[in-house]
Amino acid sequence: MVELDSQELVGAAGLWGIDMHNRSAHLGISVLPDFRGRGFSPDIVRVLCEYGFAVRGLQRLQVETMADNAPMIAAAKRAGFTIEGTLRRSAWVYGAFLDEVILGLLAHEWTP
């Protein structure tokens, strides 16, 4: 991802674990610290949804994030994702177990 005005690298984003049999994929983004809080995440999530649903013909996109990652949860919800559940203490991060939130969006729920 590149910020258009400055041409600086903002971070990385993509669909991964694409399963064409079930027409599903995972959506992930990573925004560099200098660019966080500047509104990039919702736009990035929307672009990836467009690619997944309109271009690749997927049926389902899924986001997994730590429960304390409020910006990612907000960006996904703004794009139409629904919280489907919490995997309690499922991730070992910096010496502690953290909860992981699963969000999903189906093709028929997506608004381009």
C-alpha positions in Angstrom: 0.0 0.0 0.0 1.3 3.4 -0.9 0.0 6.9 0.1 -0.8 8.6 -3.2 0.4 12.1 -2.4 3.8 11.3 -0.9 4.3 7.8 -2.5 5.4 6.5 0.9 4.8 2.9 1.9 1.8 2.7 4.3 1.9 -1.0 5.0 0.8 -4.3 3.5 -2.5 -5.8 2.8 -3.9 -8.8 1.0 -6.2 -11.8 0.8 -4.6 -15.0 2.0 -5.6 -18.6 2.4 -7.8 -18.3 -0.7 -10.0 -21.4 -0.9 -11.6 -21.6 -4.4 -13.5 -24.7 -3.6 -15.4 -23.0 -0.7 -14.9 -19.5 -2.3 -13.5 -18.0 0.9 -10.4 -16.1 2.0 -8.9 -14.3 4.9 -8.3 -10.6 4.8 -5.3 -9.0 6.5 -3.7 -5.6 6.7 -0.7 -4.2 8.5 -0.3 -0.4 8.7 3.0 1.1 9.6 3.0 3.1 12.9 3.5 6.5 11.2 0.3 6.0 9.2 -2.0 4.6 11.9 -5.0 6.7 12.8 -5.1 8.5 9.5 -8.1 6.6 8.1 -6.4 4.2 5.7 -7.7 1.0 7.1 -11.4 1.3 6.2 -10.4 2.2 2.6 -8.0 -0.7 2.4 -10.6 -3.2 3.7 -13.1 -1.9 1.1 -10.7 -2.4 -1.7 -9.9 -5.9 -0.6 -13.6 -6.7 -0.4 -14.1 -5.4 -3.9 -11.2 -7.6 -5.1 -12.4 -10.6 -3.3 -16.1 -10.4 -4.1 -16.2 -8.7 -7.5 -13.0 -9.8 -9.1 -12.3 -13.2 -7.5 -16.0 -14.2 -7.1 -15.6 -15.2 -3.5 -18.5 -16.0 -1.2 -16.9 -15.2 2.2 -14.2 -13.1 3.6 -12.9 -13.5 7.2 -10.8 -11.3 9.5 -9.0 -12.6 12.6 -7.6 -10.0 14.9 -6.7 -9.6 18.6 -9.6 -8.5 20.7 -7.8 -5.3 21.7 -7.2 -4.2 18.1 -10.1 -1.7 18.1 -9.0 0.1 14.9 -9.1 -3.2 12.8 -12.4 -4.2 14.3 -13.9 -0.8 13.6 -12.5 -0.8 10.0 -13.9 -4.3 9.3 -17.3 -3.4 10.8 -17.5 -0.2 8.8 -17.0 -2.4 5.7 -19.9 -4.6 6.8 -18.2 -7.4 8.6 -20.0 -8.9 11.6 -18.3 -10.2 14.7 -18.9 -14.0 14.6 -17.1 -15.0 17.8 -14.2 -14.8 20.1 -11.5 -17.4 20.5 -10.6 -17.0 24.1 -6.9 -16.9 25.0 -6.0 -18.4 21.6 -3.0 -16.3 20.7 0.4 -16.2 22.5 1.6 -12.5 22.1 4.6 -11.1 24.0 4.4 -13.6 26.8 0.7 -13.6 27.3 -2.4 -15.3 25.9 -4.8 -12.9 24.2 -8.4 -13.3 22.8 -8.9 -13.3 19.1 -12.0 -11.9 17.4 -13.3 -13.5 14.2 -15.3 -11.3 11.8 -17.0 -12.4 8.6 -18.6 -10.9 5.6 -20.6 -12.7 2.9 -20.9 -11.7 -0.7 -24.6 -11.0 -0.5 -24.1 -8.7 2.6 -21.4 -6.6 0.9 -22.2 -3.2 -0.5 -19.8 -2.0 -3.1 
